[in-house]
């Protein structure tokens, strides 16, 4: 089975999240028929044929970098990969993907893919009660400063501002006692005694796992600051990051201006970030365009389709003034949200030049239950201009996070600045393979230096 996706950059790992559109078949015989390859020819396995055909039809740079299938057979240092624990029957496939030109086109054999599949569309799974204390009030008082949505604490009825006075009937005398009393496993019940205004309540909380939130809100000089950490379909909200974002927009409807913080957000699910941008736009606004490669199996060739996302109705926050915070780790879907919004509304962007990832990937589970990720999409704005490799320029360049926030607050209060900056003019260098951290790219760095193309 295959799915088209946008890719997120975590800068430790490459996390890919599905947007749920069918991309390619998982049937061995049908994929081998795409190009007429015979799985046994030149020692090719069915898994190799599936992956070669996937690259042939979907990889946007295949004309430059994909050679004939036999050129990848038997060329890799097998003993090197065996010593690293990689199954021998996937070595030729690793080699083939390693010679493609971007770090997001890669392969994971089934021994590595199994634990990764569950994270495609979900935020991190957490275990615990799901609240944090207001550290400014400790150690004298134990005040709840934050509660994760749909966490055990939230479901039990704990609220921000509650003062915890006892746990399991034991008075809290210091932080060490607090930490010891909160140690628990899934299914355990912890009973909290809390003060809420003038009322004392006893609330049992059943410890369980829950999805971490991906959106948070705070206030700076009475200006809402909505921070988005990633874009994913399944989070603490049933509607994913989009649902969390909409909740906070609704809660702050009375405010005429808001800061959206996308610093250190490596991206994620394309459906989510497009829908979120559309809540800020007016009817008829064009959010973004996606050029996608697909398999024209009738003519046995690669074909391309361009889709523009246009607002059919007004977004409910279209009249609010927004300021965006971004930096060099703002990438992928975060850039889509910024570019799609500011191309229409001309809101300011504060920080540093973004990562410059204007491409997306198709990810498929292969016949052997491996994972293949192939760059098959390019992003263009409403003017058909790409920011890929160059990033989005800020209107005010500030590398210090606190200074950038202060400037964003000043602009949010004024509500008059009209964006004049565009896209970067200097290549960020993020798409040379050697610039990628070795542990963040499955496949490529497993190969000895002599097998790597230099770019």
PyMOL commands that set and color helices and strands:
alter all, ss='L'
color gray80, all
select helices_A, chain A and resi 28-35+41-43+46-58+62-65+69-72+78-83+88-98+110-117+135-137+152-156+175-181+240-251+270-278+333-345+401-414+433-435+438-440+444-446+449-451
alter helices_A, ss='H'
color red, helices_A
select strands_A, chain A and resi 2-9+14-22+106-108+125-128+131-133+144-147+163-167+170-171+189-196+199-206+208-211+215-220+223-228+257-261+286-296+301-310+321-326+349-351+359-365+371-380+396-397
alter strands_A, ss='S'
color yellow, strands_A
deselect
rebuild
show_as cartoon
